[in-house]
Amino acid sequence: MRVGTAISNGSSRPVLERDGALLALEAPAGASLRDLIAAGGPLIAPLDAAPLTDATLAAPLIPGKIVAIGLNYLDHIREAKMERPQRPLVFTKFTSSVIADGEQIAIDRGLTERVDWEVELAAVIGRRASRVTVEHALDHVLGYTVANDVSARDLQFADGQWVRAKSLDTFCPLGPVIVTADEIPDPQALALRTRVNGETVQDSSTAEMLFGVAELIAFCSRSFTLEPGDVVLTGTPWGCGEFMDPVRSLAAGDVVEVEVEGIGTLRNPVVDLA
């Protein structure tokens, strides 16, 4: 099942994507997809539902919180010439950074000149997870989506911590939809790629993760509760512009595409703030 959020006739509503059509999910008036996930009921569209007209996908949901993981791909660790972490490196991105497929990544050149791309598999929590075991961790996942952990590298390295550099407005493209976990039998066997202006710059697999999705959820839930509608970004593979020779950064006019096998592609143009 592919679920998300659409804007139709000026209103936001949770939807099911089927064969390219968007169908409204059964939901109380004004309820968001995150509300439906938290309620714990089935995500269904009425049998007689007609495709929404004049509907466009928004970000699939605004998470309660975004939990992100750094240095979690072996190929990226080798690329960055950094030590292999002994435990997951956890940080956050503010939810105000979330944008949808097709929206602009806007760069404030008064703040940053070195903005980088990071394709990531994102796990969407469906059931409250507190101190869960690795063996049961995936039972708490509703599904998966695609994220671009856009990063201001100059801020990241200057600040000494990562939150500001990762949380600038528009720095978390998310979507285009959430694919439910029953359609992703093994989250550790997915190809993921990034293209900048059509050129492939990242091409790897979630098999390269140092800590798999189940390990990440179990580790995080030991320290803080993961609530329905929270999103866990699971790290990025090799191919980031900051570690190329010479270094590459995003520029106005670029188009970034990040994709994960079986889920979809996020395509976002880059602009400079006036």
Protein Blocks (a to p, Z undefined) as FASTA:
>chain_A
ZZddddeehiacddddeehiacdddddehiafklmmmnopacdddfklccdehiacddfb
dcfbdcddehkbfklmmmnopacdfbdcdddddfklpccehiacdddfklbccdcddddd
ddddfbdcehiafklmmmmpnbdcdddddddfklmmmnopaklmmmgghiacgdjbdcdf
klmmblklcccdddeehiafbdcdfklpmbdfklmmmmmmmmpccdehiacdebjaehif
klgccdddddehiacddddehiaccdddddddZZ
